C-alpha cells in the first residue's frame, strides 16, 4: 500500500467583511450575544460577481504554489460544497478547466455539508493508496451567503463565505493515518435547505431556498457525536489524548469547539480557531483553519493533527494526520 501526505495548503476569503454591528441593525441581536454564543466577530461575503468556483480557484492556486507543482501535475480534484455554481456541470469541472489541469483528469463535487472536506480527504487518500491517482487537490468552497435568509437571526449570524484547499501526494511515510466517516439521515429536518428537484421542493422561494436550523437540537447532537468520534479515532490508532498536538475542528461555533477540546483534554491554545474571523464556512472551514495555522508557523512538520467536522445530513467525520 502507498501512503499519502499533505504537501500544500491554501485558502481564500472574499474582500467584503460583514461585522456583527451590521447584523445588529438588521435583526434583533447584539455583538455581545453573537460573540458569547458563537465566538464570531465578522464573516466574509462574496461579491455580486463572485462564485464558488472563483473562491475554489484562488485557494487551490495557493496550495499548488506551496506544494511546488503545477495544476497539470494533478490528476484528481475533489471539491466539497453545498453551494455549487450550477446543478451541472460540477463546480469541480469548472475549476479543473480554469486551473489548467490536464484533459481527462478526474474532477467531481461531493455534498456532505460541513463534513465535506473530511469526506473529500478520505476519498482522495483512497485514490492515491490504490494507485487510482498520483496527485490530488481537495477543496472546500462555499458561497453560503447566497442561501441565507438575512432576516432569520437564528442563521444569519453564523455563516460566511470562503475556500480552503490542500494538495495530497504519495509519501514513503504515512501522512493520512486514518479517516472515519459517518452519516445519519434521521435528523434531516434539524438542518436543511428545502430546495431541489424532488416533488414538493422544486419551486425556489425565499422559504425553500435558504438554510433553516433548529440550533439547540443540532448543538446537542453535534457535541455528543463529536465526542464519540474522538474516542473512535484515538482507539483505531492506539493513541491517547495526550498524543494529539493540534485539534483542527470545523469552525461552526466556539461552544462546540470548546466541548471537543475538553473531550481531548486540550487547552484552547492547542486548538486552531478561526471562526471569529469568518464564521461557519461549512466545507471550507477546516482547510481554512489548517492553512492559517500552517502559514503562521503553529503547525510544523511532524505534528499530529486531529481534524473533525459535523454537518447537515447529519454527516460527521474525522481525520488523523501526521503533518
C-alpha positions as CSV (number, residue, x, y, z in Angstrom):
1,X,0.0,0.0,0.0
2,X,1.1,3.5,-0.8
3,X,0.8,6.4,1.7
4,X,-0.1,10.0,1.1
5,X,0.6,13.3,2.8
6,X,-0.4,16.9,2.6
7,X,2.3,18.9,0.7
8,X,0.5,22.2,0.2
9,X,-2.3,24.2,1.8
10,X,-4.2,27.3,0.6
11,X,-7.2,29.5,1.4
12,X,-9.2,32.4,0.2
13,X,-11.6,34.8,1.8
14,X,-13.7,37.4,-0.1
15,X,-12.9,41.0,0.5
16,X,-16.2,42.1,1.8
17,X,-16.4,42.0,5.6
18,X,-19.8,41.9,7.4
19,X,-19.5,42.8,11.1
20,X,-21.8,42.0,13.9
21,X,-22.7,45.6,14.0
22,X,-24.3,45.3,10.6
23,X,-26.4,42.5,11.8
24,X,-27.5,44.4,14.8
25,X,-29.0,47.0,12.5
26,X,-31.0,44.3,10.7
27,X,-32.2,41.7,13.2
28,X,-32.8,41.6,17.0
29,X,-29.4,40.6,18.1
30,X,-26.2,42.2,19.5
31,X,-22.5,42.0,19.1
32,X,-22.1,40.7,22.7
33,X,-24.7,38.0,22.2
34,X,-23.2,36.8,18.9
35,X,-19.6,36.7,20.4
36,X,-20.7,35.0,23.6
37,X,-22.8,32.3,21.8
38,X,-20.8,31.7,18.7
39,X,-17.4,33.3,19.0
40,X,-17.9,35.1,15.7
41,X,-16.9,38.7,15.3
42,X,-17.2,39.0,11.5
43,X,-17.8,37.0,8.4
44,X,-16.8,37.4,4.7
45,X,-19.4,37.8,1.9
46,X,-18.9,37.1,-1.8
47,X,-19.1,40.0,-4.2
48,X,-22.1,40.0,-6.6
49,X,-20.0,38.8,-9.5
50,X,-18.0,36.2,-7.4
51,X,-18.8,32.5,-7.5
52,X,-18.0,29.3,-5.6
53,X,-15.6,28.4,-8.4
54,X,-13.8,31.7,-8.1
55,X,-13.1,31.0,-4.4
56,X,-12.0,27.5,-5.1
57,X,-9.6,28.5,-7.8
58,X,-7.9,31.1,-5.5
59,X,-7.5,28.7,-2.7
60,X,-6.3,25.9,-4.9
61,X,-3.7,28.1,-6.6
62,X,-2.1,28.9,-3.2
63,X,-2.0,25.2,-2.3
64,X,-0.3,24.3,-5.6
65,X,2.3,27.1,-5.1
66,X,3.1,25.8,-1.6
67,X,3.5,22.2,-3.0
68,X,5.7,23.5,-5.8
69,X,3.7,21.8,-8.5
70,X,1.5,22.8,-11.5
71,X,-2.1,22.1,-11.9
72,X,-1.2,19.9,-14.9
73,X,0.6,17.6,-12.4
74,X,-2.7,16.9,-10.6
75,X,-4.9,14.1,-11.9
76,X,-7.7,14.2,-9.2
77,X,-9.8,17.1,-8.0
78,X,-12.4,16.6,-5.3
79,X,-14.5,19.7,-4.5
80,X,-16.7,19.7,-1.4
81,X,-19.5,22.2,-1.5
82,X,-23.2,22.6,-0.8
83,X,-23.3,25.9,-2.8
84,X,-22.2,24.8,-6.3
85,X,-22.4,27.3,-9.2
86,X,-24.8,25.1,-11.1
87,X,-26.6,21.8,-10.8
88,X,-24.2,20.6,-13.5
89,X,-21.6,20.7,-14.8
90,X,-20.0,20.3,-11.4
91,X,-18.1,23.2,-9.9
92,X,-15.1,20.8,-9.8
93,X,-15.1,20.6,-13.6
94,X,-15.2,24.4,-13.9
95,X,-12.3,24.7,-11.5
96,X,-10.4,21.9,-13.3
97,X,-10.6,23.8,-16.6
98,X,-9.7,27.2,-15.1
99,X,-6.7,25.8,-13.2
100,X,-5.3,24.1,-16.3
101,X,-5.4,20.5,-15.1
102,X,-4.8,18.1,-17.9
103,X,-7.6,17.0,-20.1
104,X,-9.2,13.8,-18.9
105,X,-8.2,14.2,-15.2
106,X,-10.8,13.2,-12.6
107,X,-13.0,16.0,-11.2
108,X,-16.2,15.8,-9.2
109,X,-18.2,17.6,-6.4
110,X,-19.3,16.0,-3.2
111,X,-22.1,17.2,-0.9
112,X,-21.7,16.4,2.8
113,X,-22.3,19.9,4.1
114,X,-19.8,20.9,6.8
115,X,-18.2,17.5,6.8
116,X,-17.4,17.7,3.1
117,X,-13.7,18.4,3.3
118,X,-13.1,15.4,5.6
119,X,-15.1,13.3,3.2
120,X,-13.1,14.6,0.3
121,X,-9.8,13.9,2.1
122,X,-10.9,10.3,2.7
123,X,-11.8,9.8,-0.9
124,X,-8.6,11.3,-2.3
125,X,-6.5,9.3,0.1
126,X,-8.1,6.1,-1.1
127,X,-7.4,7.0,-4.8
128,X,-3.7,7.6,-4.0
129,X,-3.4,4.5,-1.9
130,X,-4.8,2.3,-4.6
131,X,-3.0,3.9,-7.5
132,X,-6.1,5.5,-9.0
133,X,-4.5,8.9,-8.9
134,X,-0.9,10.3,-8.4
135,X,-1.7,13.7,-7.0
136,X,-4.9,15.2,-5.7
137,X,-6.4,18.6,-4.9
138,X,-9.1,18.6,-2.2
139,X,-11.0,21.8,-2.0
140,X,-13.8,23.0,0.3
141,X,-15.5,26.1,-1.1
142,X,-18.8,27.8,-0.1
143,X,-20.7,30.9,-1.2
144,X,-23.0,30.3,1.8
145,X,-24.3,33.8,1.9
146,X,-26.4,33.1,-1.2
147,X,-28.6,30.6,0.8
148,X,-29.0,32.7,3.9
149,X,-32.2,34.4,5.0
150,X,-30.8,37.7,6.3
151,X,-33.9,38.3,8.4
152,X,-33.5,35.0,10.3
153,X,-31.4,35.8,13.3
154,X,-31.0,32.0,14.1
155,X,-28.9,31.5,11.0
156,X,-27.8,34.9,9.5
157,X,-25.2,35.5,12.3
158,X,-23.5,32.1,11.8
159,X,-22.4,31.7,8.2
160,X,-19.9,33.1,5.8
161,X,-18.1,32.5,2.5
162,X,-14.6,31.2,1.7
163,X,-12.5,28.4,0.4
164,X,-9.6,26.2,1.5
165,X,-7.6,23.6,-0.3
166,X,-4.8,21.0,0.2
167,X,-2.6,19.1,-2.2
168,X,-2.2,15.4,-1.5
169,X,0.8,13.5,-2.8
170,X,2.3,10.0,-2.4
171,X,4.7,9.5,0.5
172,X,7.1,6.9,1.9
173,X,5.7,7.5,5.4
174,X,2.1,7.7,6.4
175,X,0.6,11.2,6.4
176,X,-3.1,10.5,6.5
177,X,-3.1,8.0,9.3
178,X,-6.8,7.3,9.4
179,X,-10.2,8.7,8.4
180,X,-13.6,8.0,9.9
181,X,-16.8,8.9,8.2
182,X,-20.4,8.6,9.3
183,X,-23.9,9.8,8.4
184,X,-27.5,9.5,9.8
185,X,-30.4,10.8,7.8
186,X,-32.9,10.6,10.5
187,X,-32.0,14.2,11.5
188,X,-32.8,15.7,8.1
189,X,-35.2,18.3,9.5
190,X,-32.8,19.8,12.0
191,X,-30.5,21.5,9.5
192,X,-31.6,21.8,5.9
193,X,-32.2,23.8,2.7
194,X,-35.6,22.7,1.3
195,X,-34.9,23.1,-2.4
196,X,-34.1,20.5,-5.1
197,X,-35.7,18.6,-7.9
198,X,-37.8,16.3,-5.7
199,X,-41.6,16.7,-5.6
200,X,-42.5,19.5,-3.2
201,X,-39.1,21.1,-3.2
202,X,-38.8,22.1,-6.9
203,X,-40.1,25.7,-6.6
204,X,-37.5,28.1,-5.4
205,X,-39.0,30.5,-2.9
206,X,-37.5,32.6,0.0
207,X,-38.5,29.8,2.4
208,X,-37.3,26.8,0.3
209,X,-34.1,28.4,-0.9
210,X,-32.5,29.3,2.4
211,X,-31.0,27.5,5.4
212,X,-33.2,26.6,8.3
213,X,-31.8,25.2,11.5
214,X,-33.1,24.1,15.0
215,X,-29.9,25.3,16.7
216,X,-30.3,23.8,20.2
217,X,-31.1,20.3,18.9
218,X,-28.2,20.5,16.4
219,X,-25.8,21.6,19.2
220,X,-26.7,18.6,21.4
221,X,-26.3,16.0,18.7
222,X,-23.1,17.6,17.4
223,X,-21.4,17.6,20.8
224,X,-22.4,14.0,21.6
225,X,-21.4,12.8,18.1
226,X,-18.0,14.6,18.0
227,X,-17.2,13.2,21.4
228,X,-17.7,9.7,20.1
229,X,-15.6,10.2,17.0
230,X,-12.7,11.5,19.1
231,X,-12.7,8.2,21.0
232,X,-13.1,6.2,17.8
233,X,-10.2,7.9,16.1
234,X,-7.8,7.5,19.1
235,X,-8.8,3.9,19.7
236,X,-8.3,3.0,16.0
237,X,-4.7,4.3,16.2
238,X,-3.8,3.0,19.6
239,X,-3.2,6.6,20.8
240,X,-4.1,8.6,23.9
241,X,-5.5,12.1,24.1
242,X,-2.0,13.4,25.1
243,X,-0.6,12.3,21.7
244,X,-2.6,15.0,19.8
245,X,-0.6,18.1,19.1
246,X,-3.3,20.2,17.4
247,X,-7.1,20.0,17.1
248,X,-8.2,21.5,13.8
249,X,-12.0,21.5,14.1
250,X,-14.8,22.5,11.9
251,X,-15.3,26.2,12.7
252,X,-19.0,26.2,13.4
253,X,-19.4,27.6,16.9
254,X,-17.0,28.3,19.7
255,X,-19.0,26.3,22.2
256,X,-18.9,23.2,20.1
257,X,-15.1,23.7,19.6
258,X,-14.6,24.1,23.3
259,X,-16.6,21.0,24.1
260,X,-14.5,18.9,21.7
261,X,-11.3,20.4,23.2
262,X,-12.5,19.4,26.7
263,X,-13.1,15.9,25.5
264,X,-9.5,15.7,24.3
265,X,-8.2,17.4,27.4
266,X,-6.5,20.0,25.2
267,X,-6.0,23.6,26.2
268,X,-7.6,26.1,23.8
269,X,-4.0,27.2,22.9
270,X,-3.7,23.8,21.1
271,X,-6.9,24.3,19.1
272,X,-6.8,26.2,15.8
273,X,-9.6,28.8,16.0
274,X,-10.5,30.9,13.0
275,X,-14.3,31.1,13.4
276,X,-14.1,34.6,14.9
277,X,-12.8,35.9,11.5
278,X,-15.0,34.2,9.0
279,X,-17.9,32.4,10.8
280,X,-19.1,29.0,9.7
281,X,-17.9,28.5,6.1
282,X,-19.2,24.9,6.0
283,X,-16.9,22.6,3.9
284,X,-14.3,25.4,3.7
285,X,-13.8,25.8,7.4
286,X,-11.3,23.0,8.2
287,X,-8.9,23.7,5.3
288,X,-9.2,27.5,6.0
289,X,-8.1,26.9,9.6
290,X,-5.4,24.4,8.6
291,X,-3.9,26.8,6.1
292,X,-3.9,29.6,8.6
293,X,-2.0,27.6,11.2
294,X,0.5,26.2,8.7
295,X,1.3,29.6,7.3
296,X,1.7,31.3,10.7
297,X,4.0,28.5,11.9
298,X,1.9,26.9,14.6
299,X,1.6,23.6,12.8
300,X,5.0,22.2,11.9
301,X,6.2,19.1,10.1
302,X,5.8,16.0,12.3
303,X,2.9,17.4,14.3
304,X,-0.1,15.1,14.9
305,X,-3.4,16.7,13.9
306,X,-7.0,15.7,14.6
307,X,-9.5,17.1,12.1
308,X,-13.2,16.7,12.9
309,X,-16.4,18.0,11.5
310,X,-20.2,17.7,11.8
311,X,-22.8,19.0,9.4
312,X,-26.2,18.7,7.8
313,X,-27.4,15.3,6.9
314,X,-26.3,14.6,9.5
315,X,-22.8,13.8,8.4
316,X,-19.7,13.7,10.6
317,X,-16.1,12.6,10.2
318,X,-12.5,12.9,11.4
319,X,-9.0,12.6,10.0
320,X,-5.8,11.9,11.9
321,X,-2.9,13.4,10.1
322,X,0.9,13.5,10.6
323,X,1.8,16.8,9.0
